[in-house]
Amino acid sequence: MWWAAVAATHVVLFGPIAFRAEFDRSRFVGPNLFRAHTIFTGFVFDDWWRPATPGYLWQVTARVLTEVSRTDDLRVGGMVATWAFYAVFGIAIFEVYRRCDEATPLITRSEAFVASIVVAMLESPAAFIGWTAFESGRIFFPLYLPYAPTTIGSLGVNVFLLLCVAALLDGRLTSRQRRWLPAMVVLAAVAKPTMIPLTVAVLLGYAVIAMLRRNPSMGLEDGPAGRTSWKSVMMLVVLPAVVVLIPQFLVTATKVQYPGTGYDDRGGWVIHPLSELRSLNGLTFLFWLVVAFPVAALIITRRGMWADTAVRIAVLAASVGVAASLLFERTGSTWKGDMLQLPEAAIALLMVFMPKRALELRRSGQMGSLGAVVLLLVFVPYAVAGVLSWGCHVGIGCPLD
């Protein structure tokens, strides 16, 4: 019942974005990546071995829905697929807030319902510059990329994945859930290989530490160590991820092209510090305002925030992603910003899990009133910017432009 209500609400709120992106493109505000990805759906049944294409899960879902609707208009399947993934993202956020580690739940289901809407609406405070400025080159670091269908297709899956991986490390994942975890890892990688490489890097780092310490546990600092062996994590998460990521990397380097479209995205990555950021006008304070809340939350709550396993994984993953985006440059592609999708994926998850952890700390008495007020003040611009961006995308208006 709750899932149905959450799904319906998110489709009603965010569905118009997909409709305008597909059927009213001339009035869509911001860079519209729906057009290219929708065209790509026409090729997914011609050659299934394209795991490195951007958002293979969204493309396959969109094409299947197009076939089921018995229409030749690929935009129909693309729009409905996006609606479905908006719903999944909302349900994933709801599940994050509904679940609580405390003996007595600190967040009710109705509050989790509201949180799913608020969190899904968030945007970087830098969005205050408006979408016209965005298109003219004053780039900011978007949070959820509502104009990129493949990112939308991976958001909910990544949230569920982090929720399950954290539960695995904490020893809270049931035997039945453990059996399904490898399939979720593969699904997240196929959806979009952004959060998966970062998660693998973090878990491998923990595994190395555990081996060096000759400790069979993960040895998570400030966390519930001793509940899950690193070998189990390797088998359930890292191994299935690597099995998918290796062919994805190879195909990206050699085969990502679409006959008849002029699109050729073959290439790799080279060490070229700050190159991509410079080409995207990202070497500004405005660009990195997206991390204002995560940084403030870590400073204000300190060990309380860090003790949450999901937050800790996302923070470390974001750090790896930021380092990669500062160091590497994508080659062979006309599209810039591919490396930035790594930290963007992790930061997006931080904006899902961190507010929930902050709320728990406040209600359990582990965060004082002053800290809560400061954190709320930092959080509010994300919500305001999100509402303004949402209004732009659904056609209500862009007052800052």
TORTIMAR-980072 format. One record per residue: residue in one letter; x, y, z of N, C-alpha, C, O in turn. Coordinates in pm, whole numbers, plus 50000, padded with zeros to 5 digits. Layout:
N
AXYZXYZXYZXYZ/...
END
This chain:
401
M500834988050000500005000050000500875012750000500655021949922/W501875012950090502755024450097503575025849969503735036949917/W504085014749919504865015149796504035020749681504525028849602/A502775016549671501895021349564501675036349576501685043549476/A501465041149699501245055449721502495063549686502405074049622/V503655058449728504915065449697505145065649546505475076149490/A504975054249481505205053349337504285062849261504735070249173/A503005062849295502045071349226502375086049245502295093949150/T502755089849365503085103849393504275108449312504275119449257/H505295100049303506495103849229506235104449079506815112849010/V505395095849029505055096448887504285109248856504525115648753/V503375112848944502585125048923503485137448929503335146648848/L504415137649025505265149449042506335150648934506555161448879/F506995139548904508145140248815507865135248673508675137148583/G506715128848655506345123948522506325134648414506765132148302/P505825146848445505815157348342507195160848289507315165748177/I508255158548368509615161248320509915152348201510415156948098/A509615139348216509865129848107508985132947986509425131647872/F507735136948012506825140247900507375151947820507415151347697/R507785162647887508305174347816509605170947744509845175747633/A510445162747808511725159247748511535151347619512315152747525/E510495142947616510265134447499509375140947395509625139547275/F508325147947437507315152547343507245167747327506555172647238/D507945175047411507925189747401509335194947415509625203647497/R510215189447332511655191747349512045206347330513005210947393/S511335213447247511705227447221511515236147344512145246647356/R510655231747435510385239547555511025233447680510825238347791/F511795222747661512455216547775513645225147816514435229147732/V513765227947945514805236847995516005228648041515865219448121/G517165232047989518365224548026518755215247913517985213247820/P519955209547920520405200247815519535187647813519375181047916/N518985184447698518045173347688518755160947633518965159747512/L519105151747722519775139447680518785128247647519195117247608/F517505131047664516495120847631516505117647482516305106147443/R516715127647400516625125747256517605114947209517215105447142/A518885116547244519895106947199519645093047255519705083147182/H519365092347384519175079247446517925072247395517885059947387/T516895079947362515695073947306515975068047169515485057347135/I516765075147089517155069846959517945056946976517765047546898/F518815056447078519625044547101518785032247132519205021047105/T517595034247189516745022747223516355014947098516015003147107/G516395021346984516045014446860517055004046818516804996246726/F518225003746884519274994346846519494983246948520284974146922/V518804983547063519144974047169518794959647131519414950347183/F517824957547044517464943947004518284939246884518284927346851/D518984948546819519824944746706521124938446752521664929546687/D521624943246864522894938046917522824938947069523024949647127/W522544927647132522384927747277523704929847350523704934347465/W524814926747287526084927447359526624941847360527654944747299/R525904950447429526344964147445526254968247593525574977947624/P526904961047683526754964047826527354977247869527034982147977/A528204983147787528824995847828528095007947773528535019247796/T526995006147702526245017647655525675024747777525375018347877/P525505037947769525035045347886523645040847930522675043047858/G523555034948043522255031248098521545020348022520435022247974/Y522195008948011521604997947935520254993747993519364989847917/L520084994348122518824990348184517694999448137516604994648104/W517935012548135516895021748090516575019147943515405019047904/Q517585017147862517365015147720516535002547692515595002847613/V516904991547758516164979047736514724980447786513794976047720/T514554986547904513214988447958512374997047865511214993947838/A512965007847814512235016747724511845009547596510735011347546/R512725001347542512414994147418511344983547440510444981847358/V511444976447552510424966247582509054972647596508064967547543/L508984983947667507714990847685507184996247552505974996747531/T508085000347463507665004647329507024993147254505984994747190/E507644981347261507114969547192505774965347252504844961947178/V505674965647384504434961647451503294971047413502154966647397/S503594983847400502544993547365502154992847218501214999547175/R502894984747141502604982846998502574995946921501654998746844/T503595003846945503735016546874505125017346814506055011146864/D505265025046708506565027246646507265039546703508385042846665/D506585046246795507125058446855507975054846976507435051447081/L509295055446963510205051747071510055061047192510445057447303/R509495072747168509355082247279508375077247384508505080447502/V507405069447342506415064047436507085054947538506895056447658/G507865045547487508565036447578509545043747667509685040347785/G510245053747611511185061447690510515068947803511035069347914/M509365074947775508655082447877508135073247987508325076248106/V507505062247950506945053148050508045046648133507895044648254/A509155043248068510285037448141510795047348245511115043448358/T510885060048208511345070248302510365071548417510785073148532/W509065071048389508085071148497508325059848596508275061748717/A508595047948541508825036348627510055038348715510055034648833/F511105044148659512335046048737512195057448837512835057148943/Y511385067548806511055077648907510395070849027510715073849142/A509475061748999508765054649106509725046149189509635045949311/V510645039249122511615030849193512505039449283512805035549396/F512925050949234513755059949314512995064449439513565064449548/G511745068049423510945072249538510775061049640510885063349760/I510505048949592510345037449682511655034549755511645031349873/A512775035649685514085033149746514335043049859514795039149966/I514055055849836514235065849942513305062750059513715063550175/F512065059350029511105055750134511655044350221511535044750343/E512225034250158512765022850232513945026750320514105021650431/V514775035850269515905040650350515415047250478515965044750585/Y514395055650467513895063050583512985054450671512875056950791/R512355044650612511475036050692512285026950783511845023850894/R513445022650738514275013550815515105021350915515615032150883/C515245015951034515975022751140516715012451224516185001751253/D517945015751263518745006351341518355006351489518734997251562/E517615016251532517245017051673516145007051706515385002751620/A516095003251835515054993851880513674999951860512734992951822/T513555012851887512305019951866512445028851743513295037751742/P511645026651640511765034751518511675049651547510785054051621/L512575057251490512605071751512511895079251401511625091151414/I511585072351290510935078551176509715070251138509835058151115/T508565076551131507345069351097507245067250946507995073250869/R506305058750906506125056250762505615068550690505995071150576/S504745076050754504245088350691505365098450673505405105650573/E506275099050770507435107950757508365103050648508945111050575/A508525089950637509345084350530508745087550394509465089850297/F507425087650386506725091150262507055105550222507385108250106/V506955114650318507275128750291508755130250254509105137750163/A509615122950326511055123650300511375119150158512275124550095/S510655109150108510925104249972510695115249869511395115949769/I509715123749894509405134749802510445145849814510975150749714/V510725149749939511665160849963513055157349910513675165449840/V513535145449943514885141549901514965140149749515975144049690/A513935134749686513935133349540513905146949470514265147949352/M513465157349541513345170649484514635178649494514755189149431/L515605173949573516795181949603517635184749479517675176849384/E518315196049482519245199849376520365207849438520215213349547/S521505208549370522625216349421522215230949437521515236349351/P522645237549547522325251849563522815260349447522305271349425/A523805255449372524305262849257523245264449149523405272549058/A522165256749158521085257849059520385271249068519595274648980/F520665279049173520075292349183520485301349068519825311449041/I521565297948998521975306148883520975305048770520965313348679/G520115294748774519095293148672519555284948554520755283848528/W518605279248482518945270048374519425277148249520145271148169/T519065289748230519585297148116521085298948131521845297448035/A521515302348253522945303848280523655290448261524785289948212/F522975279848301523555266348285523855263748139524945259248105/E522915266448053523075263747911524105273047845524685269547743/S524335284747903525295294147844526725291347887527645298447847/G526925280947968528285276948001528675278448146529755273948185/R527835284648228528145285748371527715272648440526665272048505/I528525262548424528155249148464528185247548616529095252648682/F527205240548669527255236248808527155221148812526805214848712/F527445215548926527465200948944526065196348983525715197249101/P525255191348889523885187148923523865175349019524845168049031/L522755173749087522655163249187522075150349130522715139949139/Y520885150849073520225138849024520105138148872519635128048819/L520505148748801520435149048655519055144948602518935134348540/P518025152848625516685149348579516555149348427515565144248374/Y517545154948356517485155148211518265143648150518385142948028/A518805134448233519545122848183518795110148221518875105848336/P518085104048128517255092448161518055080648215517565073448302/T519265078648167520045067148215520445068848361520515059148435/T520695081348402520995083848544519765081148628519855075248736/I518605085448580517365082748651517155067648664516675062848767/G517515060248559517355045748561518245038748659517995027148694/S519315045448705520245039048798520095043748942520595037149033/L519415054848965519345060649099518735051149202519345048349304/G517535046449175516855037749270517605024849295517685020249409/V518165019049189518935006649203520155008849291520485000549375/N520835020149273522005023249354521655025349501522405021249589/V520515031649527520085033649665519825020249732520285017749843/F519085011549664518814998249720520124990449739520284983449839/L521044991749645522314984649656523094989049779523574980749856/L523235002149799523965007149915523285003050044523944999850143/L521955003250045521204998950163521524984450197521704981050314/C521594975950095521854961750117523314959050154523594950650240/V524234965950089525654964050119525944968350263526694961650334/A525354979450304525534983950443524964973750540525574970850643/A523814968350508523214958150594524074945550598524174938950702/L524694942250486525594930750482526784932750575527124923850653/L527414944350567528564947150651528194947850799529004944350885/D526984952250827526514953050966525984939851019525644938651137/G525924929750931525404916750975523894916350986523354907951058/R523194925450916521744926050925521044920450801519814920650793/L521804915350705521214910050583520844895350604521674887350647/T519594892050575519134878350595519744868950491520304873450391/S519624856050514520164846150420519484847350284520144846150180/R518194849750283517474851350157517954863750081518124863449959/Q518164874650155518634886850092520054885250038520404891149936/R520864877450108522224874850061522214867949925523064870649840/R521264859049905521204851849778520854861249663521274858949549/W520104871649692519694881049588520714892249566520654899049463/L521644894149659522574905449651523424905349523523554915749460/P524024893949483524814894149358524014898649237524524905749150/A522744894549231521904898849118521684913949122521654920349017/M521544919649241521384934149252522654941349210522594951949148/V523794935649245525074941549204525164942049052525544952248994/V524834931048987524874930348841523894940348781524214947248684/L522694941148839521674950448788522154964848799521964972748707/A522784968348911523294982048929524394985148829524464996248777/A525254975348802526334977548705525774979248565526224987948490/V524794971148529524184972048397523384984948383523334990848275/A522744989348492521955001648487522835013548449522475021448362/K523975014648516524955024848482526185022548570526085023348693/P527335019848509528525016548589529175028948648530275032748609/T528495035148744529025046948812529315043948958530455044949002/M528295040149034528485037549176529195024249201529895022749300/I529015014649111529595001349131531125001649136531694995649228/P531825008249043533295008449053533775014749183534765010249241/L533095025149229533485031749353533265022549472534115021849562/T532145015649474531855006349583532884995149588533354991349695/V533244989849472534254979349465535594984349518536274977349593/A535964996549480537235002249528537245003449679538245000249743/V536145008049737536065009649883536124996049953536854994450051/L535374986449903535344973249967536684966149953537124959350046/L537344967649839538664961649823539654967849922540514961049977/G539514980849943540374987550041540184981850180541154979350252/Y538934979950218538634974050349539154959750358539664955550462/A539034952250249539494938350249541014937650268541514929050341/V541724946550202543184946850217543564949950361544464943750417/I542874959650421543144963050561542884951050652543654948250744/A541764943950625541434932250706542504921450693542864915050792/M543024919350573544054909150553545374913250619546064904950679/L545714926050607546954930650669546894929350820547904926850886/R545704931250873545544929951019545324915451061545224912351180/R545254906650960544964892450986543684890951069543604883151164/N542704898751028541424898851097540364894150998540204900350893/P539624883551027538624878550931537444887750913536674886150818/S537294897551002536174906950988536584918150893537744919150853/M535624926650858535924937850772536744948450844537414956550781/G536684948450978537454958051054537064972351026537924981051015/L535764975051015535314988550984535514997751103535034995051213/E536235008551079536505017951187535205024151238534395029051160/D535025023951368533845029451435532555022251397531465026951430/G532675011251330531475003851287531364990451358532254986751435/P530294983251334530064970251399530944959351339530444950751267/A532234959751368533164950151309532914936051364532354934351471/G533354926251288533274912451334532004905251297531804893851340/R531134911551218529854905251186529834899051047529074889651021/T530654904050958530684898850821532134896950778532944906150791/S532464885450728533834883150682534054890150549533134891450468/W535274894450526535574901150401535464891450284535204895650171/K535674878650310535534868750203534094868150152533864866950031/S533134869150243531734869250201531424881450116530704880550016/V531974892650155531754904950079532364903749940531784908349842/M533534897649932534174895949802533304887249710533144890249591/M532754876649765531964867349684530604873149646530124870849535/L529984880449737528624885349713528564898649639527594901449569/V529604906849652529554920249593530664922249490530394925249374/V531914920749532533044924349446533144915349324533294920249212/L533074902149343533234892849231532174894949123532534896549006/P530864895049156529884897449048530034911048983529754912548864/A530484921049059530694934349001531824934048899531704939648790/V532924927648934534084927048845533744919348718534194922948609/V532944908548732532564900548616531834909048512531964906748392/V531064918948558530334927648466531194939448422531154943448305/L531964945148514532714957348484533834955148382534104964048301/I534474943648385535574941048291535094941548146535664948848066/P534054933848109533584935147969533014948847939533104953447825/Q532424955648038531934969248014533084978447977532974986547884/F534184977248049535344985648019535894982647879536214991847804/L535984969847846536534966047716535644970747601536134975347499/V534334969447619533414973747514533424988947500533324994247389/T533534995947614533605010547607534815015047527534755024747452/A535925007847544537165011847478537165008847328537935014847253/T536294999447283536424994947144535154994947061535234995946939/K533974993947122532794990547042531564999347058530554996646994/V531605009547141530365017047164530095026447048530615037547043/Q529305021846955528935029846839527575025146789527175013746812/Y526875033946721525535030946672525475033646522525465045246480/P525435023146441525435024646295524305033846247523165032646291/G524645042646159523625051346099523335063946177522595072446129/T523905065346298523615077246380524765087046382524595098646421/G525945082746340527105091446348527685092046488528635099446514/Y527105084346578527555084346718528645073846737528455062146705/D529775078146787530895069146812531535073146944532155083746954/D531395064747043531865068147177532985059047222533175056947342/R533735053447127534835044647164535975052847224536185064347187/G536705046947314537825053847374538105048647513537585038247552/G538915055647587539275051347721539485063347811538805073447797/W540415062047903540695072747998542195074648006542955064948005/V542625087048014544045090248027544235099448146543315106548187/I545445099348202545775108248312546025122148256547005124448185/H545155131348289545255145148242544605153948349543435157748335/P545335157248455544755164348570544005177048533544495185548458/L542795178148588541945190048579541435193048439540765203148419/S541735184448341541355187448203539835187948187539295197648133/E539145177548233537685177348215537015188448294536075194748244/L537475190948415536875201748493537085215248425536185223648424/R538245217148369538525229848302537625231648180537135242648154/S537415220948105536585221847985535115223848020534345228647938/L534725220148142533345221748186533135234048274532065235948331/N534185242448284534105254048371533815249748515533035256048586/G534465238948556534225233548689535205237648795535095233348910/L536175245848760537175250048858536705262448931537445272248943/T535475262048981534905273249055534245268149183533865256449192/F534115277049280533455273449405531995269649380531455260549443/L531365276849288529965274349256529735259949214528735253749250/F530685254549136530575240949085530455230749198529705221149187/W531205232949307531275223049414530345225949531530485219849637/L529415235149514528435237649620527595225249651526975224449758/V527575215749560526795203549579527245195849704526465188249761/V528495197749746529005190249862528845198049992529355193650095/A528175209449991528035217750110527385210150225527895210250337/F526265203550198525565196350307526365184350357526505182750478/P526895175750268527705164550319528875168950405529135162850509/V529575179350364530715184150443530245189550577530835186550681/A529175197650576528635203250700528155192250794528365193050915/A527525182050739527015171050821528145163650890528035159951007/L529235161350818530375154350877531035162750986531475157351087/I531105175850965531745184651063530885185751189531405185051301/I529595187451171528705189851285528455177151366528465177551489/T528225166051298527865153651370529055144651398528985135951485/R530125146651328531375139451347531155124251354530635118451259/R531535117951464531495103351474530085097851460529905086551416/G529095105751496527715101051486527315098151343526655088151316/M527715106851250527415104851109528305093951050527845085450974/W529585094151086530555084651032530245070451074530615061051003/A529585068551187529285055151237528255047851152528125035651161/D527525055151070526555048850981527285042550864527985049550789/T527145029550846527915022450744527615027250603528535029050523/A526355029450571525985034150437526605047750409527135049950300/V526555056850506527155070050489528655068750469529235075450384/R529275060150549530725058550541531155053450403532125058550346/I530445043550351530775038450217530595049350112531435050950024/A529505056950121529235067350023530265078550031530665083849928/V530695082250152531715092650167533025088250103533655095750029/L533445075950134534685070850077534565069449924535515072349851/A533405064849878533185063549734533225077149666533795078549558/A532615087249729532645100749673534075106049666534435112849570/S534875102949767536275107349769537045101149654537825107949587/V536825088149630537475081449517537015087649385537815089849295/G535705090349374535165096149252535695110149225535995113549110/V535805118249330536335131849314537785131149268538195138549178/A538565122249330539975120649291540085116649144540935121849071/A539225107449100539245102948961538875114348866539485115848760/S537885122248904537455133148816538495144148807538575151148707/L539305145648912540375155548909541585150848829542355158948777/L541755137548820542965131948762542805127548617543715129448536/F541655121448583541505115048452540685123448355539925132348393/E540865120148227540075126248121539565115248029540295105847999/R538315116447985537725106847892538245109747753538275121347711/T538655099347681539145101147544538235093847446537525084447484/G538255098047322537485091447217536025095047216535265089547136/S535605104147302534195107747310534045122847296534875130547346/T532995126947227532715141247216532045146547341531955158647361/W531565137347426530885141347548531895142647661532645133347688/K531925154047726532775156047841531955154547969530735156247969/G532655151348077531965150048204531695135848245531065133548348/D532165125948167531935112048203532515108648340531885101648419/M533735113548368534365110548495533605116848611533625111548723/L532945127948586532195134648692530955126848735530385129348841/Q530555117348652529405109248690529735099848807528825095048874/L531015097348831531395089048945531125096149077530355090949158/P531725107849104531385114549230529935118849237529345119349345/E529345122049121527925126149122527035115049174526075117649247/A527345102549138526555091249185526665089549336525665087249404/A527885090749389528085089049532527505100649612526915098649718/I527675112949562527125124549631525605124149632524975128149730/A525015119249523523555117749520523095108349630522065110849693/L523835097449654523475088249760523695094349897522945091549991/L524715102749911524925109650038523725118350073523325119350189/M523145124749971521975133249995520715125250021519685130950057/V520775112250003519675103450043519875098550186518945099150267/F521065093850218521315087250346521685096950458521355094350574/M522355107950427522815116950533521675124150606521705124750729/P520685129750537519585136250610518865126450703518445130150813/K518725113950660518085103850745518895101350871518345100550981/R520215100050855521075097850971521065109951064521055108251186/A521055122051008520995134251090519705134651171519715138451288/L518605130851109517315130651179517345120551292516825123251401/E517945108951269518065098951375518915104051491518565102151608/L520025110651459520895115851564520195126551647520355127051768/R519425134951582518695145351655517645139351746517535143351862/R516865129951696515775124351776516255114951887515555112551985/S517455109751871518015101151975518835109152076519405103452169/G518915122352057519625130952151521125131552129521845136652215/Q521615126352015523055126251989523515138651912524715140251887/M522595147451876522935160051811522145171151877520935170151891/G522845181751918522195192751987521355201551898521355200151776/S520635210851962519735219751888520495228951794520065231251681/L521635234351840522405243351756522905236351630522805241851521/G523435224351646523905216851530522775213751434522955214251312/A521595210451489520445207351404520005219551324519655218451207/V520015231251389519595243551320520575247051208520155250451097/V521865246051237522875249051135522745239651016522805243850901/L522555226751046522445216950939521185219250856521185217550734/L520105223250923518865226250852519045238150758518535238150646/L519755248450806519995260250723520815256750599520605262550492/V521755247450614522545243150499521695234850403521915235150282/F520735227450458519905218450378518845226150296518545222250183/V518315236750351517205243950288517515248450145516655246850059/P518695254050115518955258149976518845246849875518455249149760/Y519175234549915519015223049826517525221149790517175218649674/A516675222449891515245220649868514665231849782513875229249691/V515065244149810514575255549732515045254449587514265256249494/A516335251449570516875249949434516175238549361515925239449241/G515855227849434515165216549373513775220149325513355216049217/V513055227749406511705232049367511755241049244510935239749154/L512735250249242512865259149126513225251349000512675253948892/S514145241949013514525233948897513375225348848513135224048728/W512655219548943511475211548909510455220148834509895215848733/G510225232248883509285241248817509705244348674508865245148584/C511015246048654511525248548519511245236848427510785238648314/H511535224748475511435212948390509995208948359509725203548251/V509075211648450507685207848422506915219048354505745217148319/G507555230748336506915241348259506185251848341505475260048284/I506355251848473505685262048554506365275648536505705285948533/G507675275348524508415287848503509755287348570509985279548663/C510655295848523512005296748578512225310948625512755319148550/P511835314148747511865328148794513255334148799513405346348787/L514305325748816515655331048826516285333648691517375339348682/D515615329448586516155331748451515595344648392515935348248279/
END
